[in-house]
């Protein structure tokens, strides 16, 4: 497992209203295996707890991580999936990156009452202020990201 923590940086993500805001960022790479979904969720929860994000907010973030990570497994042939968390005082951006072998434009779909799949992006849309997809930062692969609403990311002083 590759876990990278960084101190304050300048945020130029699509979720930043202020290009000069101080951010906290962590990313981790896990094998593209269904057993890694729980590990991704656990790592995200623990990092957000370390940063002082409350339990309700961590739950929403864990849901988003679970759904985006699961979609990366289901719709690509990636060997590794990378998850990144970025916070400012107002936003939490969750980004999941794969090798880009899947569909270029993920979209929520209507799942039937008895369907076991097809609700993930609808759940992400429901708990996020916005979400989207595009090329990953390295130019190879795809990143799907979600921004939790400002009320979801009010954090204490832990880990600053």
C-alpha positions as CSV (number, residue, x, y, z in Angstrom):
1,X,0.0,0.0,0.0
2,X,1.3,3.5,-0.9
3,X,0.1,6.2,1.5
4,X,1.3,9.7,0.8
5,X,0.6,12.6,3.2
6,X,1.5,16.1,2.4
7,X,1.4,19.3,4.3
8,X,-0.1,22.6,3.1
9,X,-0.1,23.0,-0.6
10,X,-1.7,25.3,-3.1
11,X,-5.0,23.9,-4.4
12,X,-5.8,24.2,-8.1
13,X,-8.5,21.5,-8.2
14,X,-11.8,22.2,-9.9
15,X,-13.4,22.3,-6.4
16,X,-11.4,25.3,-5.2
17,X,-13.0,28.7,-5.3
18,X,-9.8,30.3,-4.2
19,X,-6.6,29.3,-6.0
20,X,-4.6,30.4,-2.9
21,X,-6.4,28.4,-0.3
22,X,-4.3,26.1,1.9
23,X,-5.2,22.4,1.5
24,X,-4.4,19.1,3.1
25,X,-4.0,16.1,0.8
26,X,-3.5,12.4,1.1
27,X,-3.5,9.7,-1.5
28,X,-3.2,6.0,-1.4
29,X,-2.9,3.3,-4.1
30,X,-4.5,-0.1,-3.6
31,X,-4.7,-3.2,-5.8
32,X,-7.7,-3.3,-8.1
33,X,-9.3,-6.1,-6.1
34,X,-12.7,-6.2,-4.4
35,X,-11.1,-6.8,-1.0
36,X,-9.4,-3.3,-1.4
37,X,-12.8,-1.5,-1.2
38,X,-13.0,-1.9,2.5
39,X,-9.4,-0.9,2.9
40,X,-10.0,2.3,0.9
41,X,-13.0,3.1,3.0
42,X,-11.0,2.5,6.2
43,X,-8.1,4.6,5.1
44,X,-10.3,7.5,4.1
45,X,-12.2,7.4,7.5
46,X,-9.0,7.2,9.5
47,X,-7.4,10.1,7.6
48,X,-10.5,12.3,7.9
49,X,-10.7,11.5,11.6
50,X,-7.1,12.5,12.0
51,X,-7.9,15.8,10.3
52,X,-10.8,16.4,12.8
53,X,-13.7,15.7,10.4
54,X,-16.8,14.6,12.4
55,X,-18.4,11.2,12.2
56,X,-21.4,12.1,10.1
57,X,-19.1,13.8,7.5
58,X,-16.8,10.8,7.5
59,X,-19.8,8.5,6.8
60,X,-20.7,10.6,3.7
61,X,-17.1,10.5,2.5
62,X,-16.8,6.7,3.1
63,X,-19.9,6.2,1.0
64,X,-18.4,8.2,-1.8
65,X,-15.1,6.4,-1.6
66,X,-16.8,3.0,-1.6
67,X,-19.0,3.8,-4.6
68,X,-16.2,5.4,-6.7
69,X,-13.7,2.7,-5.9
70,X,-16.2,0.0,-6.6
71,X,-17.0,1.6,-10.0
72,X,-13.3,1.8,-10.9
73,X,-13.1,-2.0,-10.2
74,X,-16.2,-2.8,-12.1
75,X,-15.7,-0.7,-15.2
76,X,-11.9,-0.8,-15.8
77,X,-9.1,-3.3,-16.2
78,X,-6.8,-1.4,-13.8
79,X,-4.2,-3.2,-11.8
80,X,-4.1,-0.3,-9.2
81,X,-6.7,2.2,-8.1
82,X,-5.6,5.5,-6.4
83,X,-7.8,7.4,-4.0
84,X,-7.0,11.0,-3.0
85,X,-8.6,13.2,-0.4
86,X,-8.1,16.9,-0.4
87,X,-9.5,19.4,2.1
88,X,-9.8,23.2,2.3
89,X,-11.7,25.0,5.0
90,X,-14.8,24.7,2.8
91,X,-14.5,21.6,0.7
92,X,-13.6,18.0,0.8
93,X,-12.7,16.6,-2.7
94,X,-12.6,12.8,-3.1
95,X,-10.9,11.6,-6.3
96,X,-10.5,8.0,-7.5
97,X,-8.2,7.3,-10.4
98,X,-7.9,4.3,-12.6
99,X,-5.9,3.4,-15.8
100,X,-8.6,4.8,-18.1
101,X,-9.6,1.5,-19.7
102,X,-13.3,2.0,-18.8
103,X,-16.0,4.1,-20.3
104,X,-14.9,7.8,-20.7
105,X,-18.1,9.4,-19.3
106,X,-19.5,7.7,-16.2
107,X,-23.2,8.6,-15.7
108,X,-25.8,7.7,-13.1
109,X,-28.4,5.2,-14.4
110,X,-31.8,4.2,-13.3
111,X,-31.7,1.0,-11.4
112,X,-34.8,-1.2,-11.1
113,X,-36.3,-2.1,-7.8
114,X,-34.7,-5.5,-7.9
115,X,-31.4,-4.6,-9.5
116,X,-28.3,-5.3,-7.4
117,X,-26.2,-2.7,-9.2
118,X,-26.6,0.7,-10.7
119,X,-27.1,3.0,-7.8
120,X,-23.6,4.1,-7.0
121,X,-23.3,7.3,-8.9
122,X,-26.9,8.3,-7.9
123,X,-25.7,7.9,-4.3
124,X,-22.6,10.0,-5.0
125,X,-24.7,12.7,-6.7
126,X,-27.1,12.7,-3.7
127,X,-24.5,13.4,-1.0
128,X,-22.2,15.6,-3.1
129,X,-22.3,19.3,-4.0
130,X,-21.0,18.3,-7.4
131,X,-19.1,15.4,-9.1
132,X,-17.5,14.7,-12.4
133,X,-14.9,12.8,-14.4
134,X,-11.9,13.6,-16.5
135,X,-8.3,12.7,-17.3
136,X,-6.3,11.9,-14.2
137,X,-3.6,14.3,-13.1
138,X,-0.8,12.3,-14.7
139,X,-2.6,12.3,-18.1
140,X,-3.0,8.6,-18.2
141,X,-6.2,7.2,-16.9
142,X,-9.4,8.6,-15.6
143,X,-10.3,10.4,-12.4
144,X,-13.8,10.5,-11.0
145,X,-14.2,13.1,-8.3
146,X,-16.9,14.4,-5.9
147,X,-17.0,17.5,-3.7
148,X,-18.8,17.2,-0.4
149,X,-20.9,20.3,0.5
150,X,-19.2,22.9,2.8
151,X,-21.5,21.9,5.7
152,X,-20.1,18.3,5.4
153,X,-16.5,19.3,5.9
154,X,-16.3,21.6,8.9
155,X,-13.3,20.2,10.7
156,X,-11.7,20.8,14.0
157,X,-8.0,21.6,14.6
158,X,-6.7,18.0,14.7
159,X,-3.9,17.3,12.2
160,X,-3.3,20.9,11.1
